[in-house]
Amino acid sequence: MVLTCIIIDRCKLIGRGCYGTVYEGTWMGRKVAVKRIQIENVENNKGEEALQKLDHPNVAKLYHVESDIDFRYYAPELCQLSLNQLFNGDEAQKNYQEKMPPENEVCLQLAKGLAHIHEKGFIYWDIKPQNVFISVHPTDGGNVSMKWADFALSSPLNDRGSFSTTEHNTRPDNWLAPEILQMKENFNRTTPLRQEGTVKSDVFSAGLIFGYHLLKGRHPYGSQFNIPANIVNDTPVNLKVAIEEQKHPMREIVMDMLKNNPNERISSTDVITRIANIS
């Protein structure tokens, strides 16, 4: 089967992840990113039409989705780099640090995008630095927009206001909420997992992203091998030391996003209000 609308430039590989490969490409003459996922790894596509209707400056636009016999192809908006590349990429990517807005503005933009996703009835589910994108607008004075991207795992909320999955979970543990990590511990990793996330799980993961940005690419909960245990044990070792010493204005907001008990976490709309009220 030949793709009808998407043209992939296989010479321009953007990256590889747990679920697929991303290339540059075009859709209807527009430059886009093209994420290709093995068709058996696509749990469902019932929310894809609705995802394409998400329309917010801080959410990367998903223009088109189609399949061939082996793969599902997603064509979202193309951005210059990810938050992960901002701190861990090549020198050209790291140089974008000089173009970034103030820290509060970065977090506010992301909070607005996440609230929009939640307001439209979706859980993002796959929040990590690789899925936070940075778009620089050279025709608009070099203004920077922060965008949530890569919605292959996003799903509509069910009647309980949550999202369940039975897939083999290959999401990195370092960016999961403690309630998800605790659920994972109750299952054999060789069998399909049934996990249930909520919008509050998203808020926790977004708090990790905020902390990661404020800490210039360091994870709030410590070194790589200790992160999942520190999340479960409510020990944000890097965040407490750095942000408390600096008395950063975002400190209380981030800590309230990272409450271990999801019922005590603030909502994505609360995050917007509180950042906007920082003087």
C-alpha positions in Angstrom: 0.0 0.0 0.0 1.3 3.4 -1.0 0.8 6.4 1.4 -1.7 8.7 -0.1 -0.7 12.1 1.5 2.5 11.7 3.4 6.0 11.8 1.8 8.8 10.6 4.1 12.4 11.9 3.7 14.2 8.8 4.9 17.5 10.7 4.7 16.4 13.1 7.5 16.0 11.0 10.6 14.8 13.1 13.6 14.9 10.3 16.2 13.9 6.9 17.5 11.8 6.0 20.5 10.3 3.1 22.3 7.3 3.1 19.9 8.6 4.3 16.6 10.9 6.2 14.3 10.5 9.9 13.4 11.6 11.5 10.1 11.1 14.8 8.4 8.6 14.7 5.6 5.8 16.6 3.9 2.0 16.4 4.0 0.1 18.2 1.3 3.2 20.3 0.5 3.7 21.3 4.2 6.9 20.3 6.1 6.0 18.0 8.9 7.5 15.4 11.3 6.4 11.9 10.4 6.2 9.3 13.2 6.1 5.7 12.0 4.8 3.0 14.5 4.5 -0.7 13.9 0.8 -1.3 13.4 0.7 -4.0 16.2 1.9 -1.4 18.7 -1.1 0.9 18.0 -3.5 0.1 20.8 -6.4 1.9 19.3 -7.2 4.8 17.0 -10.6 5.8 18.3 -9.3 9.2 19.5 -7.2 10.1 16.5 -9.9 12.1 14.7 -10.5 14.1 17.9 -6.8 14.6 18.5 -6.5 16.2 15.0 -9.0 18.8 16.2 -6.8 19.9 19.1 -6.1 23.5 18.2 -3.8 25.4 20.6 -0.5 27.3 20.2 1.1 25.1 22.8 0.0 21.8 21.3 1.8 20.6 18.2 -0.9 20.2 15.5 -1.5 16.7 14.3 -2.4 17.2 10.7 -2.9 13.7 9.4 -2.9 10.0 10.2 -2.8 7.0 7.8 -1.6 3.4 7.6 -0.1 0.9 5.3 0.0 -2.8 5.9 2.8 -2.6 8.4 2.8 0.9 10.0 0.7 3.7 11.3 2.0 7.1 10.3 1.4 10.4 12.2 2.1 13.7 10.6 2.4 16.4 13.3 3.8 20.0 13.1 7.5 20.1 12.6 9.5 22.0 15.3 13.2 22.8 15.6 14.1 20.7 18.6 12.9 19.0 21.8 13.5 20.0 25.4 15.7 17.0 25.7 17.9 18.2 22.8 18.0 21.7 24.3 20.2 20.3 27.2 21.6 17.1 25.7 21.8 17.7 22.0 24.6 18.9 19.8 26.1 22.4 20.1 23.7 24.0 17.6 20.8 22.6 19.6 22.2 23.8 22.9 22.7 27.3 21.5 18.9 27.6 21.5 19.1 28.1 25.3 19.9 31.7 24.5 16.6 32.1 22.6 14.4 30.7 25.3 11.8 32.8 27.1 11.9 33.3 30.9 11.4 30.1 32.9 8.0 31.1 34.2 6.9 31.8 30.6 8.1 28.3 29.4 6.1 26.6 32.2 3.0 28.8 31.6 2.9 27.9 27.9 3.2 24.2 28.7 0.5 24.5 31.4 -1.8 26.1 29.0 -1.2 23.4 26.4 -1.8 20.6 28.9 -5.0 22.3 30.2 -6.3 22.4 26.7 -5.6 18.7 26.2 -7.5 17.9 29.4 -10.4 20.3 28.6 -10.9 18.4 25.4 -11.2 15.1 27.3 -7.8 13.6 26.7 -5.0 12.2 28.9 -1.6 12.9 27.4 -0.1 9.8 29.0 3.4 10.0 27.4 5.0 13.1 28.9 8.8 13.2 28.7 11.4 15.8 27.6 11.6 14.1 24.1 7.9 15.0 23.6 8.2 18.7 24.6 9.0 20.6 21.5 10.4 24.1 20.9 9.3 26.1 17.9 11.2 29.3 17.0 9.4 31.8 14.7 12.0 33.7 12.8 9.3 35.8 11.0 7.9 36.8 14.4 11.0 38.3 16.0 12.4 34.9 17.0 9.5 34.3 19.5 9.5 30.8 21.0 6.5 28.6 21.5 6.6 25.5 23.7 4.5 22.6 22.4 3.4 19.2 23.7 3.9 16.8 20.9 3.6 13.1 19.9 0.1 11.9 20.8 0.4 8.3 19.6 -0.4 7.1 23.2 -3.0 9.7 24.1 -6.5 8.5 24.7 -9.9 9.9 25.5 -11.0 9.7 29.1 -13.4 7.0 30.0 -16.5 7.4 32.2 -14.3 7.4 35.4 -12.2 10.2 34.1 -9.2 7.9 33.5 -7.5 6.0 30.8 -6.7 2.3 31.0 -4.2 0.4 28.8 -3.3 -3.3 28.6 -0.3 -2.9 26.3 3.2 -3.9 27.2 4.4 -0.8 28.8 7.7 0.5 27.5 7.3 4.0 28.7 10.4 5.2 30.7 9.8 4.9 34.4 11.6 8.1 35.1 8.7 10.2 33.9 5.8 8.4 35.5 3.6 9.4 38.4 4.1 7.4 41.6 0.6 5.8 41.4 1.5 4.4 38.0 4.9 3.1 39.2 3.2 1.4 42.1 0.7 -0.3 39.8 3.6 -1.5 37.7 5.2 -3.2 40.7 2.0 -5.3 41.2 2.3 -6.9 37.8 4.7 -9.3 36.2 6.7 -7.4 33.7 6.4 -10.3 31.2 2.6 -10.0 30.9 0.4 -7.3 29.5 -0.2 -4.5 32.1 -3.4 -2.9 32.8 -2.7 0.6 34.1 -5.0 3.4 34.7 -3.9 7.0 34.6 -5.8 10.2 35.2 -5.3 13.9 34.4 -3.6 14.1 37.8 -1.0 11.6 36.6 -0.3 14.0 33.7 0.1 16.9 36.1 2.7 15.0 38.1 4.6 14.2 34.9 4.3 17.8 33.8 5.8 18.8 37.2 8.8 16.6 36.4 9.2 18.5 33.1 9.0 21.9 34.8 11.6 20.7 37.3 13.8 19.3 34.5 13.7 22.7 32.8 14.4 24.7 35.9 17.3 22.4 36.7 18.8 22.8 33.3 18.4 19.2 32.2 18.7 17.4 35.5 15.9 15.2 36.7 14.2 16.5 39.9 14.4 13.0 41.5 18.1 12.3 41.2 20.3 10.1 39.1 19.0 7.7 36.5 18.9 4.5 38.5 17.4 6.0 41.6 14.7 8.0 40.0 11.7 5.5 40.1 12.4 4.6 43.8 12.7 8.3 44.7 9.5 9.2 42.9 7.6 6.4 44.9 9.3 7.5 48.1 8.5 11.2 47.5 12.2 12.2 47.5 12.9 14.9 44.9 16.5 15.2 45.9 17.7 17.6 43.1 14.7 19.8 43.2 14.7 20.4 46.9 18.3 21.4 47.0 18.4 23.6 44.0 15.0 25.3 44.1 14.8 25.8 47.8 18.3 27.3 47.9 17.3 29.7 45.1 13.9 30.4 46.6 12.6 30.1 43.0 9.1 31.6 42.5 8.0 28.4 40.8 9.0 26.2 43.8 5.6 25.9 45.5 3.8 25.4 42.2 6.1 22.6 41.1 6.0 20.9 44.6 2.2 21.0 44.5 2.2 19.3 41.1 4.5 16.6 42.5 2.3 15.7 45.5 2.7 12.0 46.0 -1.1 11.6 46.6 -2.9 12.4 43.3 -5.9 13.8 45.2 -3.7 16.5 46.7 -2.2 17.6 43.4 -3.4 20.8 41.8 -5.0 20.7 38.4 -3.6 21.9 35.1 -5.9 24.9 35.2 -4.7 25.7 38.8 -1.2 25.6 37.5 -2.0 28.3 34.9 -3.6 30.6 37.5 -0.8 30.3 39.9 2.0 30.9 37.4 0.1 33.9 36.0 -0.1 35.3 39.5 3.7 35.2 40.1 4.7 38.9 40.3 
